[in-house]
Amino acid sequence: MGHRRLERWCPGVTDELVRDGARLGEGEDVRFYVDGRLKAPVPEARTLGATRPFLEVRLRRRVEPLGNVRFVRAEATDLVLRGGRVTGVVMDDPADDGLLDADLLVDATGRSSRLGEWLGRHGWGEAPSTG
Ligand SMILES: Cc1cc2nc3c(=O)[nH]c(=O)nc-3n(C[C@H](O)[C@H](O)[C@H](O)COP(=O)(O)OP(=O)(O)OC[C@H]3O[C@@H](n4cnc5c(N)ncnc54)[C@H](O)[C@@H]3O)c2cc1C
């Protein structure tokens, strides 16, 4: 699934990854083990095998040239709220003023997300979650 999304957003990325050394397995070639147990084969499975840094550096190269993308190396430490809505993020970024305004803020900080804590700090309840 993730692999199909990558190909949709970055056309040709599968060929590029395979050319650089990733392994592509399809159908019964792909064996999934969960807790050491082999799962039943999925005929339509198409799986790309690569390390995370290998994948991320190639995706980053695709995203970097986009004119409306800016990379900021900083830690997000809080939300900015105005008028009852989130309007930005506070960053631990010595090179900037530490504030980043946003029309839409997406929390992509994974399992270590502190979004619930930040919302609580500003008087909001925990956001509903699924999955
Ligand atoms: C041991 C292990 C093996 C796995 N193997 C696979 C696998 O083979 N295939 C697979 O598809 N999935 C695998 N997963 C699951 C996969 O890693 C996760 O589902 C995926 O990484 C989640 O992506 P994400 O972008 O939501 O979060 P993450 O990958 O966790 O990315 C979050 C990013 O946000 C950054 N961040 C966090 N807090 C802040 C902050 N305050 N300010 C700024 N940045 C911040 C982090 O540094 C990180 O770079 C594995 C997971 C584990 C733990």
The ligand as an SDF file (V2000), in Angstrom:
LIG
                    3D

 53 58  0  0  0  0  0  0  0  0999 V2000
   11.5160   -1.8550   14.7350 C   0  0  0  0  0  0  0  0  0  0  0  0
   10.5220   -1.3460   13.7010 C   0  0  0  0  0  0  0  0  0  0  0  0
   10.5280   -1.9310   12.4350 C   0  0  0  0  0  0  0  0  0  0  0  0
    9.6140   -1.4980   11.4590 C   0  0  0  0  0  0  0  0  0  0  0  0
    9.6450   -2.0740   10.2370 N   0  0  0  0  0  0  0  0  0  0  0  0
    8.8120   -1.6360    9.2680 C   0  0  0  0  0  0  0  0  0  0  0  0
    8.8690   -2.1800    7.9500 C   0  0  0  0  0  0  0  0  0  0  0  0
    9.6690   -3.0600    7.6540 O   0  0  0  0  0  0  0  0  0  0  0  0
    8.0160   -1.7200    7.0220 N   0  0  0  0  0  0  0  0  0  0  0  0
    7.1110   -0.7340    7.3050 C   0  0  0  0  0  0  0  0  0  0  0  0
    6.3710   -0.3240    6.4080 O   0  0  0  0  0  0  0  0  0  0  0  0
    7.0350   -0.1930    8.5640 N   0  0  0  0  0  0  0  0  0  0  0  0
    7.8460   -0.6230    9.5340 C   0  0  0  0  0  0  0  0  0  0  0  0
    7.7730   -0.0910   10.8000 N   0  0  0  0  0  0  0  0  0  0  0  0
    6.7610    0.9170   11.0690 C   0  0  0  0  0  0  0  0  0  0  0  0
    7.2030    2.2640   10.5310 C   0  0  0  0  0  0  0  0  0  0  0  0
    8.5070    2.5460   10.9870 O   0  0  0  0  0  0  0  0  0  0  0  0
    6.2380    3.3340   11.0350 C   0  0  0  0  0  0  0  0  0  0  0  0
    4.9140    2.9650   10.7370 O   0  0  0  0  0  0  0  0  0  0  0  0
    6.5390    4.6500   10.3360 C   0  0  0  0  0  0  0  0  0  0  0  0
    7.8610    5.0230   10.5600 O   0  0  0  0  0  0  0  0  0  0  0  0
    5.6130    5.7370   10.8580 C   0  0  0  0  0  0  0  0  0  0  0  0
    5.9130    6.8890   10.0880 O   0  0  0  0  0  0  0  0  0  0  0  0
    5.6270    8.3360   10.6100 P   0  0  0  0  0  0  0  0  0  0  0  0
    6.1160    9.2670    9.5340 O   0  0  0  0  0  0  0  0  0  0  0  0
    4.2020    8.4370   11.0550 O   0  0  0  0  0  0  0  0  0  0  0  0
    6.4870    8.5300   11.9390 O   0  0  0  0  0  0  0  0  0  0  0  0
    8.0560    8.4250   12.1550 P   0  0  0  0  0  0  0  0  0  0  0  0
    8.6990    7.5780   11.1280 O   0  0  0  0  0  0  0  0  0  0  0  0
    8.2370    8.0970   13.6010 O   0  0  0  0  0  0  0  0  0  0  0  0
    8.5610    9.9270   11.8600 O   0  0  0  0  0  0  0  0  0  0  0  0
    8.3400   10.9490   12.7900 C   0  0  0  0  0  0  0  0  0  0  0  0
    9.4470   11.9760   12.5740 C   0  0  0  0  0  0  0  0  0  0  0  0
    9.1260   13.1410   13.3400 O   0  0  0  0  0  0  0  0  0  0  0  0
   10.3000   13.5540   14.0380 C   0  0  0  0  0  0  0  0  0  0  0  0
    9.8510   14.2390   15.2650 N   0  0  0  0  0  0  0  0  0  0  0  0
    9.2860   13.6930   16.3720 C   0  0  0  0  0  0  0  0  0  0  0  0
    8.9900   14.6530   17.2760 N   0  0  0  0  0  0  0  0  0  0  0  0
    9.3580   15.8220   16.6950 C   0  0  0  0  0  0  0  0  0  0  0  0
    9.3010   17.1860   17.1300 C   0  0  0  0  0  0  0  0  0  0  0  0
    8.7920   17.5430   18.3220 N   0  0  0  0  0  0  0  0  0  0  0  0
    9.7890   18.1540   16.2980 N   0  0  0  0  0  0  0  0  0  0  0  0
   10.3060   17.8310   15.0750 C   0  0  0  0  0  0  0  0  0  0  0  0
   10.3760   16.5480   14.6090 N   0  0  0  0  0  0  0  0  0  0  0  0
    9.9090   15.5750   15.4190 C   0  0  0  0  0  0  0  0  0  0  0  0
   11.0780   12.2790   14.3390 C   0  0  0  0  0  0  0  0  0  0  0  0
   12.4480   12.5960   14.5560 O   0  0  0  0  0  0  0  0  0  0  0  0
   10.8400   11.5040   13.0470 C   0  0  0  0  0  0  0  0  0  0  0  0
   11.7910   11.8540   12.0730 O   0  0  0  0  0  0  0  0  0  0  0  0
    8.6760   -0.4820   11.7730 C   0  0  0  0  0  0  0  0  0  0  0  0
    8.6910    0.1120   13.0520 C   0  0  0  0  0  0  0  0  0  0  0  0
    9.6030   -0.3190   14.0090 C   0  0  0  0  0  0  0  0  0  0  0  0
    9.6060    0.3510   15.3770 C   0  0  0  0  0  0  0  0  0  0  0  0
  1  2  1  0
  2  3  1  0
  2 52  2  0
  3  4  2  0
  4  5  1  0
  4 50  1  0
  5  6  2  0
  6  7  1  0
  6 13  1  0
  7  8  2  0
  7  9  1  0
  9 10  1  0
 10 11  2  0
 10 12  1  0
 12 13  2  0
 13 14  1  0
 14 15  1  0
 14 50  1  0
 15 16  1  0
 16 17  1  0
 16 18  1  0
 18 19  1  0
 18 20  1  0
 20 21  1  0
 20 22  1  0
 22 23  1  0
 23 24  1  0
 24 25  2  0
 24 26  1  0
 24 27  1  0
 27 28  1  0
 28 29  2  0
 28 30  1  0
 28 31  1  0
 31 32  1  0
 32 33  1  0
 33 34  1  0
 33 48  1  0
 34 35  1  0
 35 36  1  0
 35 46  1  0
 36 37  1  0
 36 45  1  0
 37 38  2  0
 38 39  1  0
 39 40  1  0
 39 45  2  0
 40 41  1  0
 40 42  2  0
 42 43  1  0
 43 44  2  0
 44 45  1  0
 46 47  1  0
 46 48  1  0
 48 49  1  0
 50 51  2  0
 51 52  1  0
 52 53  1  0
M  END
$$$$
